[in-house]
Amino acid sequence: MKKSKLAKVLENHKKWIESDGIDGQRADLSGADLSGADLSEANLSGADLSRADLSRANLSRADLSKTNLSKANLSKADLSRAYLWKANLSGADLSRADLWIAYLSEANLSKTDLSGAILWRSYLSGADLSEAYIPETILETIEKKD
């Protein structure tokens, strides 16, 4: 996706958020190629990013609360310190993603691939991890922190 088009979508989404849905338009980036994009600190809460390619994207400190990221490719993405409260990540590829200090409370992580993901100090309270692929090394790290 071209940077100018993405900037327009983000601008309209910001208006949508600030006006409680009266003005602007909710971001629909479903299926978009955003690989390698810099979306650090972006407010994409409530956006549709389902099936989007966000591999190697910088989403550090982004607000992705209540965002639909189902079946998105987030492999090698930087989600450090991202806010993913109640985000739908079902079926997403989070392999080798950086989720350091990410807030994933009540997020849907069912059927996700977390192989090689960095989950150190991530907040997973109430998260749905059913049928997620979580290698034993990650489980051991999570259990040691508890």
C-alpha positions as CSV (number, residue, x, y, z in Angstrom):
1,M,0.0,0.0,0.0
2,K,1.3,3.4,-0.9
3,K,2.3,5.7,2.0
4,S,0.0,8.5,0.9
5,K,-3.1,6.2,0.8
6,L,-2.1,4.7,4.2
7,A,-1.7,8.2,5.7
8,K,-5.3,9.1,4.4
9,V,-6.7,6.0,6.0
10,L,-5.0,6.7,9.3
11,E,-6.2,10.4,9.2
12,N,-9.8,9.3,8.6
13,H,-9.5,6.7,11.3
14,K,-8.3,9.3,13.8
15,K,-11.3,11.5,13.0
16,W,-13.5,8.4,13.5
17,I,-12.0,7.7,16.9
18,E,-12.1,11.3,18.1
19,S,-15.7,11.9,17.0
20,D,-17.0,8.6,18.4
21,G,-17.8,7.4,14.9
22,I,-19.7,10.5,13.8
23,D,-16.9,11.9,11.5
24,G,-14.2,10.2,9.5
25,Q,-14.2,6.5,8.7
26,R,-13.1,3.4,10.6
27,A,-9.9,2.0,9.0
28,D,-10.5,-1.1,6.9
29,L,-7.1,-2.5,6.0
30,S,-8.2,-6.1,5.7
31,G,-5.9,-8.0,3.3
32,A,-3.6,-5.0,2.8
33,D,0.1,-5.4,2.2
34,L,1.7,-3.4,5.0
35,S,4.8,-5.5,5.3
36,G,7.7,-3.4,6.7
37,A,5.4,-0.4,7.4
38,D,6.2,2.0,10.3
39,L,3.0,2.2,12.3
40,S,4.7,2.8,15.6
41,E,2.6,4.7,18.1
42,A,-0.4,4.6,15.6
43,N,-3.9,4.5,17.0
44,L,-5.6,1.7,15.1
45,S,-8.1,0.8,17.9
46,G,-11.2,-0.8,16.4
47,A,-9.6,-1.1,12.9
48,D,-10.0,-4.1,10.6
49,L,-6.6,-5.6,9.8
50,S,-7.8,-9.1,9.2
51,R,-5.6,-11.1,6.8
52,A,-3.3,-8.1,6.4
53,D,0.4,-8.7,5.8
54,L,2.2,-6.9,8.6
55,S,5.3,-9.0,8.5
56,R,8.3,-7.0,9.7
57,A,6.1,-4.0,10.5
58,N,6.9,-1.7,13.3
59,L,3.8,-1.5,15.6
60,S,5.7,-0.7,18.7
61,R,3.6,1.4,21.2
62,A,0.6,1.2,18.8
63,D,-2.9,1.2,20.2
64,L,-4.5,-1.9,18.7
65,S,-7.2,-2.4,21.3
66,K,-10.3,-4.1,19.9
67,T,-8.6,-4.4,16.5
68,N,-9.4,-7.3,14.2
69,L,-6.1,-8.9,13.3
70,S,-7.5,-12.4,12.7
71,K,-5.4,-14.4,10.2
72,A,-2.9,-11.5,9.8
73,N,0.7,-12.1,9.1
74,L,2.6,-10.5,12.0
75,S,5.8,-12.6,11.6
76,K,8.9,-10.7,12.7
77,A,6.7,-7.7,13.6
78,D,7.7,-5.3,16.4
79,L,4.8,-5.2,18.8
80,S,6.8,-4.2,21.8
81,R,4.8,-2.2,24.3
82,A,1.7,-2.4,21.9
83,Y,-1.7,-2.1,23.5
84,L,-3.8,-5.1,22.3
85,W,-6.6,-5.2,24.8
86,K,-9.4,-7.4,23.5
87,A,-7.8,-7.6,20.1
88,N,-8.8,-10.5,17.8
89,L,-5.6,-12.3,16.8
90,S,-7.2,-15.6,16.1
91,G,-5.3,-17.6,13.5
92,A,-2.6,-14.9,13.2
93,D,1.1,-15.7,12.5
94,L,3.1,-14.2,15.3
95,S,6.2,-16.3,14.7
96,R,9.3,-14.4,15.8
97,A,7.2,-11.3,16.6
98,D,8.5,-9.0,19.4
99,L,5.8,-8.8,22.0
100,W,8.0,-7.5,24.8
101,I,5.8,-5.8,27.4
102,A,2.8,-6.0,25.1
103,Y,-0.6,-5.7,26.8
104,L,-2.6,-8.6,25.6
105,S,-5.3,-8.7,28.3
106,E,-8.5,-10.4,27.1
107,A,-7.0,-10.8,23.6
108,N,-8.1,-13.7,21.4
109,L,-4.9,-15.6,20.5
110,S,-6.6,-18.8,19.6
111,K,-4.9,-20.8,16.9
112,T,-2.0,-18.4,16.7
113,D,1.6,-19.3,15.9
114,L,3.8,-18.0,18.6
115,S,7.0,-19.9,17.6
116,G,10.0,-17.8,18.4
117,A,7.9,-14.9,19.7
118,I,9.3,-12.7,22.4
119,L,6.7,-12.7,25.2
120,W,8.9,-11.5,28.0
121,R,6.9,-9.3,30.4
122,S,3.8,-9.5,28.2
123,Y,0.5,-9.1,30.0
124,L,-1.7,-12.1,29.1
125,S,-4.4,-11.9,31.8
126,G,-7.7,-13.4,30.4
127,A,-6.2,-14.0,27.0
128,D,-7.6,-16.9,25.0
129,L,-4.7,-19.2,24.0
130,S,-6.7,-22.2,23.0
131,E,-5.2,-24.2,20.2
132,A,-2.3,-21.7,19.9
133,Y,1.1,-23.1,18.9
134,I,3.3,-22.2,21.9
135,P,6.7,-24.0,21.9
136,E,7.7,-25.5,25.2
137,T,10.6,-23.0,25.7
138,I,8.1,-20.2,25.7
139,L,5.8,-22.0,28.2
140,E,8.8,-22.6,30.5
141,T,9.6,-18.9,30.4
142,I,6.0,-17.9,31.2
143,E,5.8,-20.4,34.0
144,K,9.0,-19.1,35.6
145,K,7.7,-15.6,35.7
146,D,4.4,-16.6,37.5
